[in-house]
Amino acid sequence: MQERSIRSIETANPKQTAFRRLAEKRTNAILDRVRILGNLANRSAYDYTEEDVRKMFLAIEDELRLTKAKFRVTGRREFRLS
């Protein structure tokens, strides 16, 4: 019964199904890459400055902020004199 329910949801809203499938896949890929980036913190293998780290995370945070803004619903405001 549950499988039938899942199939009906998928066919009822294929855009949402596609979004969820791709969002999971892409988010997990990003999380994996962030974990790999964390391997650079190993001071016995790499040499870096605090400024290097600051620049690296600033770039990541900027891109994340821009991407997050794309998901905000920004409807047009209606002007009224009253």
Rosetta blueprint (number, residue, H / E / L):
1 M L
2 Q H
3 E H
4 R H
5 S H
6 I H
7 R H
8 S H
9 I H
10 E H
11 T H
12 A H
13 N L
14 P H
15 K H
16 Q H
17 T H
18 A H
19 F H
20 R H
21 R H
22 L H
23 A H
24 E H
25 K H
26 R H
27 T H
28 N H
29 A H
30 I H
31 L H
32 D H
33 R H
34 V H
35 R H
36 I H
37 L H
38 G H
39 N H
40 L H
41 A H
42 N L
43 R L
44 S L
45 A L
46 Y L
47 D L
48 Y L
49 T L
50 E H
51 E H
52 D H
53 V H
54 R H
55 K H
56 M H
57 F H
58 L H
59 A H
60 I H
61 E H
62 D H
63 E H
64 L H
65 R H
66 L H
67 T H
68 K H
69 A H
70 K H
71 F L
72 R L
73 V L
74 T L
75 G L
76 R L
77 R L
78 E L
79 F L
80 R L
81 L L
82 S L
